[in-house]
Amino acid sequence: MFFLLYRFLISGIIGLGLLIYVKPKLPQTTHVWMLTILHSILATAVALGLLFTGLKFTTVLDMAIIVSISPLITSIAGSYFLKENITRREKLGMGLAFLGTAVSIAEPIFNSNYTAGSLTGNLLIFAAISVNAVAFVLAKKTIKLKVDPIALSSLSFIIGFVVILPAIIFIYGNDNIVFQIRQIKPEFHLGVWYMAIIGGNIAFTLYNKAQKAIEIGEASVFKYLDPLVATPLAVFWLGEQIDIYFMAGAVLILIGVIIAETRTKKIKVHPHPAVHHPHHR
């Protein structure tokens, strides 16, 4: 939670500067402001809060495999809120992928070193990506209502900081917050600044800009890249172990994703040329 507060503070200050100097188009009506505020709370304070709290109790490998279901959840949210169509083939693939996710979430139960905390962590991560899917839909609706992507990402971190600050002060107190930040080693400061600027202001703005050009389901497909990066880093950098339950969940999710994302080709039928019969004399 201290990490999130520190990160939101940096991103919020940069976002405020962008709002002042770039002057992007802000929400123009109460309705659009409400959508923007709701998106900001869900995308930052709630989704990231659940994600990093869950990561405290589980592994990066488990997080990577659970997060890989994110595009399918986003597609379901898009179908429900934006009335986007889901085919029977996609439903079959989603079902298999969700089965694989269930195996991955329950994986700590099957291990000999089972702890309730790791199962809770997996459930929190699943909750995080579910909340994030709703936030994506709200972002799409807000962008359609002419809110500038820079304004949306900047407001997200400002609002996220305003929401999370009172909760952390209430739980930990002012003095403890200052003490914790002072104890951070220099290399960890660099990590927070990277997440705040590159993984925060820049990434959120680029993603919001993409929402103007492509459908929400197409944008969410890029989330499949997350496990490709996170899994090798978790194994070689953090020394985490891949077990049979991880592999079983991964294979089910992979098969489900391939089925759901494979588009059947439409065969174009050309009309037969007219048959000309010779005239009989």
C-alpha positions as CSV (number, residue, x, y, z in Angstrom):
1,M,0.0,0.0,0.0
2,F,2.9,2.3,0.7
3,F,4.2,1.5,-2.8
4,L,0.9,2.4,-4.4
5,L,0.7,5.7,-2.4
6,Y,4.2,6.6,-3.5
7,R,3.5,5.6,-7.1
8,F,0.2,7.5,-7.2
9,L,1.9,10.6,-5.7
10,I,4.4,10.7,-8.5
11,S,1.9,10.0,-11.3
12,G,-0.6,12.4,-9.8
13,I,2.0,15.3,-9.7
14,I,3.0,14.6,-13.4
15,G,-0.7,14.3,-14.3
16,L,-1.5,17.6,-12.7
17,G,1.3,19.2,-14.6
18,L,0.0,17.8,-17.9
19,L,-3.5,19.1,-17.1
20,I,-2.1,22.6,-16.5
21,Y,0.4,22.8,-19.4
22,V,-1.1,20.6,-22.1
23,K,-4.7,21.6,-21.4
24,P,-6.4,18.4,-22.7
25,K,-10.1,18.2,-23.1
26,L,-11.8,17.4,-19.7
27,P,-15.2,15.9,-19.1
28,Q,-17.9,18.5,-20.0
29,T,-21.0,17.2,-18.2
30,T,-21.8,15.7,-14.7
31,H,-22.5,12.3,-16.3
32,V,-19.1,12.2,-18.0
33,W,-17.4,13.4,-14.8
34,M,-19.1,10.5,-12.9
35,L,-17.9,8.0,-15.4
36,T,-14.4,9.4,-15.3
37,I,-14.3,9.3,-11.5
38,L,-15.7,5.8,-11.3
39,H,-13.2,4.6,-13.9
40,S,-10.3,6.3,-12.0
41,I,-11.2,4.7,-8.7
42,L,-11.6,1.2,-10.2
43,A,-8.5,1.4,-12.5
44,T,-6.1,2.7,-9.8
45,A,-7.1,2.4,-6.2
46,V,-9.3,-0.7,-6.4
47,A,-7.7,-2.8,-9.2
48,L,-4.1,-2.0,-8.4
49,G,-4.8,-2.3,-4.7
50,L,-6.2,-5.8,-5.1
51,L,-3.4,-6.8,-7.5
52,F,-0.5,-5.8,-5.3
53,T,-2.1,-7.0,-2.1
54,G,-2.7,-10.4,-3.8
55,L,0.9,-10.4,-5.1
56,K,2.1,-10.0,-1.5
57,F,0.7,-13.5,-0.7
58,T,1.3,-15.4,-3.9
59,T,3.9,-15.8,-6.6
60,V,4.6,-13.9,-9.8
61,L,4.1,-17.1,-11.7
62,D,0.5,-17.6,-10.3
63,M,-0.2,-13.9,-11.0
64,A,1.0,-14.2,-14.6
65,I,-1.1,-17.2,-15.4
66,I,-4.2,-15.8,-13.7
67,V,-3.8,-12.4,-15.5
68,S,-3.7,-14.2,-18.8
69,I,-7.5,-14.6,-18.5
70,S,-7.9,-10.9,-18.5
71,P,-8.7,-10.4,-22.2
72,L,-11.5,-12.9,-22.0
73,I,-13.0,-11.3,-18.9
74,T,-12.7,-7.9,-20.7
75,S,-14.6,-9.4,-23.7
76,I,-17.4,-10.6,-21.4
77,A,-17.6,-7.1,-19.8
78,G,-17.7,-5.6,-23.3
79,S,-20.5,-7.9,-24.3
80,Y,-22.5,-7.1,-21.2
81,F,-22.0,-3.3,-21.1
82,L,-21.3,-2.5,-24.8
83,K,-23.4,-5.2,-26.4
84,E,-20.5,-6.7,-28.3
85,N,-21.2,-10.1,-29.7
86,I,-19.7,-13.4,-28.3
87,T,-19.9,-16.4,-30.6
88,R,-20.4,-20.0,-29.6
89,R,-16.8,-20.8,-30.4
90,E,-15.6,-17.9,-28.1
91,K,-17.9,-19.2,-25.3
92,L,-16.3,-22.7,-25.6
93,G,-12.8,-21.2,-25.5
94,M,-13.7,-19.0,-22.5
95,G,-15.1,-21.9,-20.6
96,L,-11.8,-23.9,-21.0
97,A,-9.8,-20.8,-20.1
98,F,-11.8,-20.2,-17.0
99,L,-11.4,-23.9,-16.0
100,G,-7.6,-23.4,-16.4
101,T,-7.8,-20.3,-14.3
102,A,-9.8,-22.2,-11.6
103,V,-7.0,-24.8,-11.5
104,S,-4.4,-22.1,-11.2
105,I,-6.2,-20.2,-8.5
106,A,-6.7,-23.5,-6.5
107,E,-3.1,-24.6,-7.1
108,P,-1.9,-23.7,-3.6
109,I,-4.4,-26.3,-2.1
110,F,-2.8,-29.1,-4.0
111,N,0.8,-28.2,-2.9
112,S,2.4,-29.7,0.1
113,N,3.4,-26.2,1.3
114,Y,-0.2,-25.0,1.2
115,T,-1.1,-21.8,3.0
116,A,-4.4,-20.0,3.1
117,G,-2.6,-16.8,2.3
118,S,-1.5,-18.0,-1.2
119,L,-5.0,-19.0,-2.1
120,T,-6.3,-15.7,-0.9
121,G,-3.6,-13.9,-3.0
122,N,-4.8,-15.8,-6.1
123,L,-8.4,-14.8,-5.5
124,L,-7.4,-11.2,-4.9
125,I,-5.6,-11.1,-8.2
126,F,-8.6,-12.6,-10.0
127,A,-10.8,-10.0,-8.4
128,A,-8.3,-7.3,-9.6
129,I,-8.5,-8.3,-13.2
130,S,-12.3,-8.5,-13.0
131,V,-12.5,-5.0,-11.6
132,N,-10.0,-3.9,-14.3
133,A,-12.2,-5.2,-17.0
134,V,-15.1,-3.0,-15.9
135,A,-12.6,-0.1,-15.8
136,F,-11.6,-0.8,-19.4
137,V,-15.3,-0.6,-20.4
138,L,-15.7,2.7,-18.6
139,A,-12.5,4.0,-20.3
140,K,-13.9,3.1,-23.7
141,K,-17.2,4.9,-22.9
142,T,-15.4,8.0,-21.6
143,I,-13.2,8.2,-24.6
144,K,-16.2,8.0,-26.9
145,L,-17.7,10.9,-25.0
146,K,-14.7,13.1,-26.2
147,V,-12.5,13.0,-23.0
148,D,-8.9,13.3,-24.0
149,P,-6.8,10.2,-23.2
150,I,-4.2,12.3,-21.5
151,A,-6.8,13.9,-19.3
152,L,-8.3,10.5,-18.5
153,S,-5.0,8.9,-17.4
154,S,-3.9,12.1,-15.5
155,L,-7.2,12.3,-13.6
156,S,-7.0,8.5,-12.9
157,F,-3.8,8.9,-10.8
158,I,-4.9,12.2,-9.2
159,I,-8.2,10.6,-8.1
160,G,-6.5,7.4,-7.1
161,F,-4.1,9.3,-4.8
162,V,-6.9,11.2,-3.3
163,V,-8.9,8.0,-2.6
164,I,-6.0,5.9,-1.2
165,L,-4.4,8.6,1.0
166,P,-7.0,8.9,3.7
167,A,-7.2,5.1,4.0
168,I,-3.5,4.7,4.5
169,I,-3.3,7.6,7.0
170,F,-6.1,6.0,9.0
171,I,-4.5,2.6,9.0
172,Y,-0.8,3.5,9.5
173,G,-0.6,7.2,10.6
174,N,1.3,10.1,9.1
175,D,4.6,9.4,10.9
176,N,4.7,5.7,9.7
177,I,4.2,6.8,6.1
178,V,7.2,9.2,6.2
179,F,9.3,6.6,8.0
180,Q,8.5,3.9,5.5
181,I,9.4,6.1,2.5
182,R,12.7,7.1,4.1
183,Q,13.6,3.5,4.6
184,I,13.4,2.7,0.9
185,K,16.7,1.9,-0.7
186,P,17.8,4.0,-3.8
187,E,17.3,1.1,-6.3
188,F,13.7,0.6,-5.0
189,H,13.0,4.3,-5.6
190,L,14.0,3.8,-9.2
191,G,11.5,0.9,-9.4
192,V,8.7,3.1,-8.1
193,W,9.5,5.9,-10.5
194,Y,9.6,3.5,-13.4
195,M,6.2,2.1,-12.5
196,A,4.8,5.6,-11.9
197,I,6.0,7.3,-15.1
198,I,6.5,4.5,-17.7
199,G,4.1,2.0,-16.3
200,G,1.7,4.7,-15.2
201,N,1.3,8.0,-17.0
202,I,2.8,6.9,-20.3
203,A,1.3,3.3,-20.4
204,F,-2.2,4.5,-19.3
205,T,-2.2,7.3,-21.9
206,L,-1.1,5.0,-24.7
207,Y,-3.7,2.4,-23.8
208,N,-6.5,5.1,-23.6
209,K,-5.4,6.4,-27.0
210,A,-5.6,2.9,-28.4
211,Q,-9.3,2.8,-27.3
212,K,-10.1,5.4,-29.9
213,A,-8.9,3.3,-32.7
214,I,-9.8,-0.3,-32.0
215,E,-12.5,-2.3,-30.2
216,I,-12.1,-3.1,-26.5
217,G,-11.8,-6.8,-27.2
218,E,-9.0,-6.2,-29.7
219,A,-7.1,-3.9,-27.2
220,S,-7.4,-6.5,-24.4
221,V,-5.7,-9.2,-26.6
222,F,-2.4,-7.5,-25.9
223,K,-2.7,-8.6,-22.3
224,Y,-1.7,-12.1,-23.5
225,L,1.9,-10.7,-23.7
226,D,2.1,-10.3,-19.9
227,P,2.8,-13.9,-19.0
228,L,5.3,-14.2,-21.9
229,V,7.4,-11.6,-20.1
230,A,6.6,-12.3,-16.4
231,T,7.1,-16.1,-16.5
232,P,10.7,-16.3,-17.5
233,L,11.6,-13.3,-15.2
234,A,9.9,-15.1,-12.3
235,V,11.8,-18.3,-12.9
236,F,15.3,-16.9,-13.7
237,W,15.2,-13.7,-11.6
238,L,13.1,-14.6,-8.6
239,G,13.8,-18.4,-8.6
240,E,10.2,-19.4,-8.6
241,Q,9.3,-23.0,-9.4
242,I,7.0,-24.3,-12.1
243,D,4.9,-27.3,-11.0
244,I,2.4,-29.7,-12.6
245,Y,-0.6,-27.7,-11.5
246,F,0.8,-24.5,-13.0
247,M,1.4,-26.4,-16.3
248,A,-2.2,-27.9,-16.2
249,G,-3.8,-24.5,-15.7
250,A,-1.5,-22.9,-18.4
251,V,-2.3,-25.6,-20.9
252,L,-6.1,-25.3,-20.4
253,I,-5.9,-21.5,-20.6
254,L,-3.8,-21.7,-23.8
255,I,-6.2,-24.1,-25.5
256,G,-9.2,-22.0,-24.4
257,V,-7.5,-18.8,-25.7
258,I,-6.6,-20.4,-29.0
259,I,-10.3,-21.5,-29.5
260,A,-11.7,-18.2,-28.4
261,E,-9.4,-16.0,-30.4
262,T,-9.3,-18.1,-33.6
263,R,-11.6,-16.5,-36.1
264,T,-13.4,-18.8,-38.6
265,K,-12.8,-17.8,-42.1
266,K,-15.8,-16.8,-44.1
267,I,-15.9,-18.6,-47.5
268,K,-16.9,-16.2,-50.2
269,V,-19.2,-18.0,-52.6
270,H,-19.0,-16.7,-56.2
271,P,-22.1,-17.2,-58.4
272,H,-21.7,-19.6,-61.2
273,P,-21.3,-18.0,-64.6
274,A,-24.4,-18.3,-66.7
275,V,-24.3,-21.3,-69.0
276,H,-25.0,-20.3,-72.6
277,H,-26.6,-23.0,-74.6
278,P,-26.1,-22.9,-78.3
279,H,-29.1,-21.9,-80.2
280,H,-30.7,-24.7,-82.2
281,R,-31.4,-23.9,-85.8
